[in-house]
Amino acid sequence: MSARFLTLIALIAALASCVDERNLPDDGFVDVPGGRVAFRVIGDGPYTPALWIHGGPGGASCGAVDHLSGIARERPVILYDQLGAGYSDRITDLDRYARLARFVKEVTAIREELGLEEVHLIGQSWGNAIALEYMLTEDPTGIKSIVFVSPFFGTEQWIADGAVLLEQMPAEAQAVVAKAIEDEKFDSPEFKAVNEEFWKRHVRRTPREKLDLSACDILPGGDSGLYEYMWGPAEFVSKGTLKNYDQIDRLAELDLPVLFVTGQFDQARPETVYYYQTLVEGSKVEVMPDSGHFVFQDQTVLFNDTLVDFFRGVDQSK
């Protein structure tokens, strides 16, 4: 951990002693092409920091702040919002800035700004595509391990897994989705109801009212339209710029400690994640029971304990 980063941690701690951090949207901003990305740091332990790369596109990191405290007890955890969402600046030119290669550059910018010479990466959902591309295209040094949480590495596989899960829903629900895709109309009350049920089963199984999401209380509205532009109108269909994305085979190029984590009922189906494991020599898989795509919210304690053990093992082996 660099002296620069330790100084930043000390400054943040001093500010937190004077001001309730719940009233602050972020700890700072980093300039990237197209605007500024917001970041925050939780925890100040002595071990190698971890960098959380959130899902989306168009998601935010605030939903993880209160669900990574176990990891933050022994090491700093850095969370940032990708450009276009969260507390970061909105994107005004999607054609120019809503590109995977530019999102990858954000990881480099965060590491340089905070002096993260060594770091563990944690990707979540779409954040795993960013983490993988970062490893493939930036050839970074100092990455001690990667945890791929509920991973997305290829659109065709993602759609196929969604279709398997959809087949487990009532025939009426399947018919609603089929008609929406055929008509390309995804705003009907019937489709919204099916989508909501899908979320309850496979995205976040814990009711929102039972979660501590106070870090999102003052989140600005809007996400620059990233989700529809890059993905599409719904989880079941992709028409955006990621519709042909697939880097699954390139997982085999990774040569570092890797842990895959997914939920029992996750959109990133355990069967698929076990296949990913076969591509990365020496990697491990953990499937969290009774959890969906937001496994870190559905099984917070188990999730934190699992990552703590994994990071300790990596840190102690070198």
LUMFITOR-958644 format. One record per residue (C-alpha): residue number from 1; residue in one letter; chain; x, y, z. Coordinates in Angstrom, 3 decimals, decimal comma. Layout:
BEGIN
+-----+---+---+----------+----------+----------+
:   k : r : c :        x :        y :        z :
+-----+---+---+----------+----------+----------+
: NUM : a : A :        X :        Y :        Z :
...
+-----+---+---+----------+----------+----------+
//
This chain:
BEGIN
+-----+---+---+----------+----------+----------+
:   k : r : c :        x :        y :        z :
+-----+---+---+----------+----------+----------+
:   1 : m : A :    0,000 :    0,000 :    0,000 :
:   2 : s : A :    1,568 :    3,328 :   -1,019 :
:   3 : a : A :    2,231 :    6,251 :    1,341 :
:   4 : r : A :   -0,043 :    8,354 :   -0,855 :
:   5 : f : A :   -2,952 :    5,995 :   -0,285 :
:   6 : l : A :   -2,316 :    5,844 :    3,475 :
:   7 : t : A :   -2,363 :    9,645 :    3,570 :
:   8 : l : A :   -5,697 :    9,667 :    1,741 :
:   9 : i : A :   -7,139 :    7,150 :    4,223 :
:  10 : a : A :   -6,017 :    9,318 :    7,140 :
:  11 : l : A :   -7,603 :   12,414 :    5,602 :
:  12 : i : A :  -10,902 :   10,621 :    5,014 :
:  13 : a : A :  -10,907 :    9,319 :    8,586 :
:  14 : a : A :  -10,321 :   12,820 :    9,909 :
:  15 : l : A :  -13,192 :   14,209 :    7,875 :
:  16 : a : A :  -15,479 :   11,393 :    9,006 :
:  17 : s : A :  -14,791 :   12,289 :   12,646 :
:  18 : c : A :  -16,197 :   15,754 :   12,028 :
:  19 : v : A :  -18,994 :   15,022 :    9,550 :
:  20 : d : A :  -21,394 :   12,094 :    9,385 :
:  21 : e : A :  -20,232 :   10,278 :    6,244 :
:  22 : r : A :  -23,862 :    9,300 :    5,515 :
:  23 : n : A :  -24,375 :   12,907 :    4,417 :
:  24 : l : A :  -21,550 :   12,716 :    1,911 :
:  25 : p : A :  -22,141 :   11,291 :   -1,562 :
:  26 : d : A :  -18,481 :   10,364 :   -2,032 :
:  27 : d : A :  -14,945 :   10,837 :   -0,782 :
:  28 : g : A :  -13,771 :   12,448 :   -3,975 :
:  29 : f : A :  -13,713 :   12,457 :   -7,746 :
:  30 : v : A :  -11,265 :   11,250 :  -10,356 :
:  31 : d : A :  -11,087 :   12,782 :  -13,818 :
:  32 : v : A :  -11,653 :   10,371 :  -16,695 :
:  33 : p : A :  -12,479 :   10,881 :  -20,379 :
:  34 : g : A :  -15,995 :   12,334 :  -20,444 :
:  35 : g : A :  -16,187 :   13,655 :  -16,883 :
:  36 : r : A :  -15,525 :   12,681 :  -13,283 :
:  37 : v : A :  -16,112 :    9,403 :  -11,455 :
:  38 : a : A :  -16,948 :    9,446 :   -7,758 :
:  39 : f : A :  -15,298 :    7,106 :   -5,277 :
:  40 : r : A :  -15,455 :    6,273 :   -1,595 :
:  41 : v : A :  -13,248 :    4,222 :    0,705 :
:  42 : i : A :  -14,544 :    2,091 :    3,557 :
:  43 : g : A :  -12,241 :    0,431 :    6,074 :
:  44 : d : A :   -8,609 :    1,181 :    6,831 :
:  45 : g : A :   -7,054 :   -2,142 :    7,822 :
:  46 : p : A :   -3,416 :   -3,025 :    7,121 :
:  47 : y : A :   -3,944 :   -5,548 :    4,335 :
:  48 : t : A :   -3,975 :   -5,173 :    0,548 :
:  49 : p : A :   -6,911 :   -2,976 :   -0,583 :
:  50 : a : A :   -9,813 :   -4,349 :   -2,606 :
:  51 : l : A :  -11,458 :   -2,498 :   -5,502 :
:  52 : w : A :  -15,180 :   -3,101 :   -6,142 :
:  53 : i : A :  -16,353 :   -2,774 :   -9,787 :
:  54 : h : A :  -20,147 :   -2,577 :   -9,791 :
:  55 : g : A :  -22,698 :   -3,980 :  -12,208 :
:  56 : g : A :  -24,973 :   -2,399 :  -14,761 :
:  57 : p : A :  -24,355 :   -0,883 :  -17,199 :
:  58 : g : A :  -25,762 :    2,114 :  -15,388 :
:  59 : g : A :  -25,626 :    0,655 :  -11,891 :
:  60 : a : A :  -24,027 :    2,227 :   -8,827 :
:  61 : s : A :  -21,767 :    1,157 :   -5,986 :
:  62 : c : A :  -23,831 :    2,587 :   -3,114 :
:  63 : g : A :  -25,886 :   -0,614 :   -2,794 :
:  64 : a : A :  -22,740 :   -2,482 :   -1,760 :
:  65 : v : A :  -21,371 :    0,005 :    0,770 :
:  66 : d : A :  -23,162 :   -1,500 :    3,775 :
:  67 : h : A :  -22,667 :   -5,070 :    2,569 :
:  68 : l : A :  -18,871 :   -5,190 :    2,429 :
:  69 : s : A :  -18,157 :   -4,262 :    6,044 :
:  70 : g : A :  -16,695 :   -7,672 :    6,878 :
:  71 : i : A :  -14,010 :   -7,225 :    4,228 :
:  72 : a : A :  -13,468 :   -3,601 :    5,287 :
:  73 : r : A :  -12,640 :   -4,622 :    8,854 :
:  74 : e : A :   -9,157 :   -5,698 :    7,793 :
:  75 : r : A :   -8,450 :   -3,847 :    4,553 :
:  76 : p : A :   -9,577 :   -0,714 :    2,667 :
:  77 : v : A :  -12,357 :   -1,342 :    0,151 :
:  78 : i : A :  -12,620 :    1,197 :   -2,649 :
:  79 : l : A :  -15,944 :    1,620 :   -4,406 :
:  80 : y : A :  -16,464 :    3,911 :   -7,364 :
:  81 : d : A :  -19,349 :    4,760 :   -9,671 :
:  82 : q : A :  -18,727 :    4,290 :  -13,353 :
:  83 : l : A :  -19,209 :    7,371 :  -15,492 :
:  84 : g : A :  -22,864 :    7,953 :  -16,310 :
:  85 : a : A :  -24,407 :    6,679 :  -13,075 :
:  86 : g : A :  -24,310 :    6,758 :   -9,293 :
:  87 : y : A :  -22,665 :    9,902 :   -7,948 :
:  88 : s : A :  -20,474 :   10,290 :  -11,028 :
:  89 : d : A :  -21,038 :   12,745 :  -13,857 :
:  90 : r : A :  -23,632 :   11,810 :  -16,441 :
:  91 : i : A :  -22,630 :   10,947 :  -19,998 :
:  92 : t : A :  -23,728 :   13,472 :  -22,586 :
:  93 : d : A :  -22,392 :   11,620 :  -25,638 :
:  94 : l : A :  -23,162 :    7,890 :  -25,428 :
:  95 : d : A :  -21,666 :    7,064 :  -28,828 :
:  96 : r : A :  -18,346 :    8,499 :  -27,711 :
:  97 : y : A :  -18,112 :    7,573 :  -24,034 :
:  98 : a : A :  -20,370 :    4,539 :  -23,417 :
:  99 : r : A :  -17,689 :    2,122 :  -24,567 :
: 100 : l : A :  -16,206 :   -0,805 :  -22,691 :
: 101 : a : A :  -12,642 :    0,278 :  -23,437 :
: 102 : r : A :  -13,298 :    3,662 :  -21,818 :
: 103 : f : A :  -14,833 :    2,024 :  -18,697 :
: 104 : v : A :  -11,666 :   -0,063 :  -18,435 :
: 105 : k : A :   -9,589 :    3,134 :  -18,338 :
: 106 : e : A :  -11,518 :    4,149 :  -15,204 :
: 107 : v : A :   -9,866 :    1,315 :  -13,276 :
: 108 : t : A :   -6,452 :    2,617 :  -14,303 :
: 109 : a : A :   -7,433 :    6,165 :  -13,322 :
: 110 : i : A :   -8,684 :    5,092 :   -9,873 :
: 111 : r : A :   -5,520 :    3,099 :   -9,179 :
: 112 : e : A :   -3,293 :    5,972 :  -10,236 :
: 113 : e : A :   -5,238 :    8,575 :   -8,253 :
: 114 : l : A :   -5,214 :    6,521 :   -5,040 :
: 115 : g : A :   -1,777 :    5,009 :   -5,472 :
: 116 : l : A :   -3,068 :    1,433 :   -5,456 :
: 117 : e : A :    0,180 :   -0,318 :   -6,289 :
: 118 : e : A :   -1,258 :   -3,664 :   -5,161 :
: 119 : v : A :   -4,958 :   -4,483 :   -5,124 :
: 120 : h : A :   -7,529 :   -7,259 :   -5,207 :
: 121 : l : A :  -10,246 :   -6,770 :   -7,843 :
: 122 : i : A :  -13,899 :   -7,629 :   -7,158 :
: 123 : g : A :  -16,196 :   -7,504 :  -10,161 :
: 124 : q : A :  -19,974 :   -7,794 :   -9,885 :
: 125 : s : A :  -22,174 :   -8,734 :  -12,875 :
: 126 : w : A :  -21,263 :   -6,395 :  -15,786 :
: 127 : g : A :  -18,332 :   -5,234 :  -13,639 :
: 128 : n : A :  -16,694 :   -8,581 :  -14,382 :
: 129 : a : A :  -16,493 :   -7,723 :  -18,075 :
: 130 : i : A :  -14,635 :   -4,562 :  -17,083 :
: 131 : a : A :  -12,312 :   -6,501 :  -14,776 :
: 132 : l : A :  -11,567 :   -9,133 :  -17,416 :
: 133 : e : A :  -10,968 :   -6,559 :  -20,166 :
: 134 : y : A :   -8,714 :   -4,650 :  -17,784 :
: 135 : m : A :   -6,555 :   -7,738 :  -17,329 :
: 136 : l : A :   -6,530 :   -8,519 :  -21,062 :
: 137 : t : A :   -5,917 :   -5,052 :  -22,469 :
: 138 : e : A :   -4,062 :   -3,045 :  -19,820 :
: 139 : d : A :   -1,577 :   -5,771 :  -18,796 :
: 140 : p : A :   -1,607 :   -4,371 :  -15,245 :
: 141 : t : A :    0,878 :   -5,057 :  -12,472 :
: 142 : g : A :    0,050 :   -5,460 :   -8,800 :
: 143 : i : A :   -3,244 :   -7,350 :   -9,204 :
: 144 : k : A :   -3,063 :   -9,930 :   -6,421 :
: 145 : s : A :   -6,348 :  -11,703 :   -7,218 :
: 146 : i : A :   -9,756 :  -11,344 :   -8,834 :
: 147 : v : A :  -13,149 :  -12,287 :   -7,420 :
: 148 : f : A :  -15,767 :  -12,622 :  -10,149 :
: 149 : v : A :  -19,167 :  -12,179 :   -8,453 :
: 150 : s : A :  -22,216 :  -13,304 :  -10,475 :
: 151 : p : A :  -20,146 :  -12,933 :  -13,628 :
: 152 : f : A :  -21,120 :  -11,669 :  -17,062 :
: 153 : f : A :  -18,543 :  -12,497 :  -19,747 :
: 154 : g : A :  -20,714 :  -13,066 :  -22,815 :
: 155 : t : A :  -24,149 :  -11,936 :  -23,975 :
: 156 : e : A :  -25,206 :  -15,126 :  -25,754 :
: 157 : q : A :  -24,521 :  -17,176 :  -22,618 :
: 158 : w : A :  -26,306 :  -14,623 :  -20,435 :
: 159 : i : A :  -29,414 :  -14,737 :  -22,595 :
: 160 : a : A :  -29,306 :  -18,548 :  -22,650 :
: 161 : d : A :  -29,103 :  -18,713 :  -18,854 :
: 162 : g : A :  -32,007 :  -16,285 :  -18,587 :
: 163 : a : A :  -34,049 :  -18,499 :  -20,901 :
: 164 : v : A :  -33,423 :  -21,513 :  -18,669 :
: 165 : l : A :  -34,634 :  -19,590 :  -15,638 :
: 166 : l : A :  -37,628 :  -18,245 :  -17,538 :
: 167 : e : A :  -38,644 :  -21,811 :  -18,354 :
: 168 : q : A :  -39,044 :  -22,409 :  -14,635 :
: 169 : m : A :  -41,735 :  -19,724 :  -14,418 :
: 170 : p : A :  -45,434 :  -20,322 :  -15,183 :
: 171 : a : A :  -46,426 :  -20,779 :  -18,823 :
: 172 : e : A :  -48,416 :  -17,547 :  -18,717 :
: 173 : a : A :  -45,306 :  -15,600 :  -17,743 :
: 174 : q : A :  -43,290 :  -17,207 :  -20,518 :
: 175 : a : A :  -45,975 :  -16,249 :  -23,017 :
: 176 : v : A :  -45,908 :  -12,630 :  -21,843 :
: 177 : v : A :  -42,131 :  -12,428 :  -22,353 :
: 178 : a : A :  -42,316 :  -14,134 :  -25,760 :
: 179 : k : A :  -44,953 :  -11,658 :  -26,937 :
: 180 : a : A :  -42,965 :   -8,679 :  -25,610 :
: 181 : i : A :  -39,894 :   -9,832 :  -27,513 :
: 182 : e : A :  -41,900 :  -10,487 :  -30,680 :
: 183 : d : A :  -43,651 :   -7,103 :  -30,535 :
: 184 : e : A :  -40,586 :   -5,313 :  -29,122 :
: 185 : k : A :  -42,817 :   -3,741 :  -26,474 :
: 186 : f : A :  -41,552 :   -4,009 :  -22,928 :
: 187 : d : A :  -43,679 :   -1,451 :  -21,112 :
: 188 : s : A :  -46,928 :   -3,382 :  -20,647 :
: 189 : p : A :  -48,188 :   -3,993 :  -17,081 :
: 190 : e : A :  -48,071 :   -7,739 :  -17,762 :
: 191 : f : A :  -44,407 :   -7,679 :  -18,770 :
: 192 : k : A :  -43,485 :   -5,461 :  -15,838 :
: 193 : a : A :  -45,178 :   -7,934 :  -13,488 :
: 194 : v : A :  -43,213 :  -10,858 :  -14,939 :
: 195 : n : A :  -39,985 :   -8,875 :  -14,725 :
: 196 : e : A :  -40,705 :   -8,049 :  -11,082 :
: 197 : e : A :  -41,292 :  -11,721 :  -10,290 :
: 198 : f : A :  -38,059 :  -12,638 :  -12,088 :
: 199 : w : A :  -36,226 :  -10,117 :   -9,903 :
: 200 : k : A :  -37,683 :  -11,631 :   -6,746 :
: 201 : r : A :  -36,561 :  -15,093 :   -7,798 :
: 202 : h : A :  -33,198 :  -14,472 :   -9,429 :
: 203 : v : A :  -31,882 :  -10,960 :   -8,877 :
: 204 : r : A :  -32,462 :   -9,939 :   -5,253 :
: 205 : r : A :  -34,340 :  -12,386 :   -3,069 :
: 206 : t : A :  -34,143 :  -10,201 :    0,040 :
: 207 : p : A :  -36,966 :   -7,613 :    0,186 :
: 208 : r : A :  -35,570 :   -4,111 :   -0,264 :
: 209 : e : A :  -37,108 :   -2,907 :    2,998 :
: 210 : k : A :  -34,948 :   -5,394 :    4,917 :
: 211 : l : A :  -31,691 :   -4,033 :    3,498 :
: 212 : d : A :  -29,546 :   -1,138 :    4,641 :
: 213 : l : A :  -29,265 :    0,965 :    1,492 :
: 214 : s : A :  -28,833 :    4,292 :    3,256 :
: 215 : a : A :  -25,677 :    5,016 :    1,272 :
: 216 : c : A :  -27,999 :    5,497 :   -1,715 :
: 217 : d : A :  -30,280 :    7,969 :    0,066 :
: 218 : i : A :  -29,110 :   11,065 :   -1,808 :
: 219 : l : A :  -28,265 :    9,371 :   -5,075 :
: 220 : p : A :  -28,907 :   11,692 :   -8,043 :
: 221 : g : A :  -31,496 :   10,506 :  -10,530 :
: 222 : g : A :  -30,822 :    9,202 :  -14,014 :
: 223 : d : A :  -28,156 :    6,919 :  -15,436 :
: 224 : s : A :  -27,563 :    8,527 :  -18,842 :
: 225 : g : A :  -29,584 :    5,758 :  -20,513 :
: 226 : l : A :  -26,609 :    3,406 :  -20,271 :
: 227 : y : A :  -28,542 :    0,217 :  -19,643 :
: 228 : e : A :  -30,717 :    0,413 :  -22,730 :
: 229 : y : A :  -27,947 :    1,835 :  -24,916 :
: 230 : m : A :  -25,401 :   -0,823 :  -24,015 :
: 231 : w : A :  -27,638 :   -3,764 :  -23,087 :
: 232 : g : A :  -31,232 :   -3,383 :  -24,213 :
: 233 : p : A :  -34,825 :   -3,001 :  -23,018 :
: 234 : a : A :  -34,878 :   -5,946 :  -20,590 :
: 235 : e : A :  -32,781 :   -8,733 :  -19,087 :
: 236 : f : A :  -34,283 :  -11,249 :  -21,529 :
: 237 : v : A :  -33,115 :   -9,508 :  -24,688 :
: 238 : s : A :  -30,043 :   -7,515 :  -25,734 :
: 239 : k : A :  -30,166 :   -5,020 :  -28,577 :
: 240 : g : A :  -27,473 :   -2,629 :  -27,370 :
: 241 : t : A :  -23,770 :   -2,312 :  -28,051 :
: 242 : l : A :  -23,018 :   -5,418 :  -25,955 :
: 243 : k : A :  -25,272 :   -7,716 :  -27,989 :
: 244 : n : A :  -22,301 :   -9,504 :  -29,577 :
: 245 : y : A :  -19,928 :   -9,292 :  -26,630 :
: 246 : d : A :  -18,174 :  -12,547 :  -25,706 :
: 247 : q : A :  -14,815 :  -13,016 :  -24,014 :
: 248 : i : A :  -15,542 :  -16,300 :  -22,248 :
: 249 : d : A :  -12,789 :  -18,239 :  -24,001 :
: 250 : r : A :  -10,193 :  -15,666 :  -22,950 :
: 251 : l : A :  -10,678 :  -16,496 :  -19,284 :
: 252 : a : A :   -8,044 :  -19,145 :  -19,945 :
: 253 : e : A :   -5,446 :  -16,375 :  -20,288 :
: 254 : l : A :   -5,692 :  -15,416 :  -16,608 :
: 255 : d : A :   -2,724 :  -16,416 :  -14,503 :
: 256 : l : A :   -3,461 :  -15,335 :  -10,932 :
: 257 : p : A :   -5,668 :  -16,469 :   -8,031 :
: 258 : v : A :   -9,326 :  -16,353 :   -9,093 :
: 259 : l : A :  -12,503 :  -16,980 :   -7,110 :
: 260 : f : A :  -15,920 :  -17,244 :   -8,758 :
: 261 : v : A :  -18,941 :  -16,491 :   -6,556 :
: 262 : t : A :  -22,567 :  -16,898 :   -7,541 :
: 263 : g : A :  -25,943 :  -17,439 :   -5,945 :
: 264 : q : A :  -27,994 :  -20,621 :   -5,912 :
: 265 : f : A :  -30,723 :  -18,896 :   -7,959 :
: 266 : d : A :  -28,479 :  -16,368 :   -9,710 :
: 267 : q : A :  -28,877 :  -15,222 :  -13,306 :
: 268 : a : A :  -25,252 :  -16,274 :  -13,542 :
: 269 : r : A :  -26,314 :  -19,889 :  -13,109 :
: 270 : p : A :  -24,025 :  -22,116 :  -11,001 :
: 271 : e : A :  -23,788 :  -24,601 :  -13,872 :
: 272 : t : A :  -22,349 :  -21,890 :  -16,104 :
: 273 : v : A :  -20,010 :  -20,555 :  -13,440 :
: 274 : y : A :  -18,600 :  -24,026 :  -12,853 :
: 275 : y : A :  -17,825 :  -24,116 :  -16,574 :
: 276 : y : A :  -15,961 :  -20,803 :  -16,244 :
: 277 : q : A :  -13,912 :  -22,388 :  -13,472 :
: 278 : t : A :  -12,676 :  -25,079 :  -15,851 :
: 279 : l : A :  -11,158 :  -22,361 :  -18,031 :
: 280 : v : A :   -9,058 :  -20,771 :  -15,258 :
: 281 : e : A :   -6,404 :  -23,079 :  -13,873 :
: 282 : g : A :   -6,453 :  -23,306 :  -10,086 :
: 283 : s : A :   -9,598 :  -21,197 :   -9,684 :
: 284 : k : A :  -12,327 :  -21,865 :   -7,139 :
: 285 : v : A :  -16,130 :  -21,552 :   -7,052 :
: 286 : e : A :  -18,422 :  -20,706 :   -4,152 :
: 287 : v : A :  -22,204 :  -20,983 :   -4,582 :
: 288 : m : A :  -24,163 :  -19,055 :   -1,946 :
: 289 : p : A :  -27,413 :  -20,758 :   -0,836 :
: 290 : d : A :  -30,823 :  -19,085 :   -1,195 :
: 291 : s : A :  -29,419 :  -16,073 :   -3,020 :
: 292 : g : A :  -29,806 :  -14,369 :   -6,362 :
: 293 : h : A :  -27,755 :  -12,034 :   -8,496 :
: 294 : f : A :  -27,236 :   -9,574 :   -5,634 :
: 295 : v : A :  -25,606 :  -12,330 :   -3,629 :
: 296 : f : A :  -23,704 :   -9,783 :   -1,521 :
: 297 : q : A :  -27,062 :   -8,498 :   -0,247 :
: 298 : d : A :  -28,856 :  -11,847 :    0,040 :
: 299 : q : A :  -26,001 :  -13,562 :    1,931 :
: 300 : t : A :  -23,964 :  -10,679 :    3,312 :
: 301 : v : A :  -22,226 :  -12,474 :    6,196 :
: 302 : l : A :  -21,351 :  -15,587 :    4,210 :
: 303 : f : A :  -20,246 :  -13,476 :    1,238 :
: 304 : n : A :  -17,929 :  -11,355 :    3,391 :
: 305 : d : A :  -16,510 :  -14,345 :    5,244 :
: 306 : t : A :  -15,808 :  -16,143 :    1,959 :
: 307 : l : A :  -13,940 :  -13,200 :    0,442 :
: 308 : v : A :  -12,052 :  -12,518 :    3,685 :
: 309 : d : A :  -10,775 :  -16,106 :    3,744 :
: 310 : f : A :   -9,844 :  -15,984 :    0,060 :
: 311 : f : A :   -7,961 :  -12,692 :    0,344 :
: 312 : r : A :   -6,134 :  -13,843 :    3,473 :
: 313 : g : A :   -4,985 :  -16,969 :    1,685 :
: 314 : v : A :   -3,677 :  -14,953 :   -1,256 :
: 315 : d : A :   -1,978 :  -12,336 :    0,918 :
: 316 : q : A :   -0,263 :  -14,952 :    3,048 :
: 317 : s : A :    0,980 :  -16,960 :    0,074 :
: 318 : k : A :    3,195 :  -14,192 :   -1,275 :
+-----+---+---+----------+----------+----------+
//
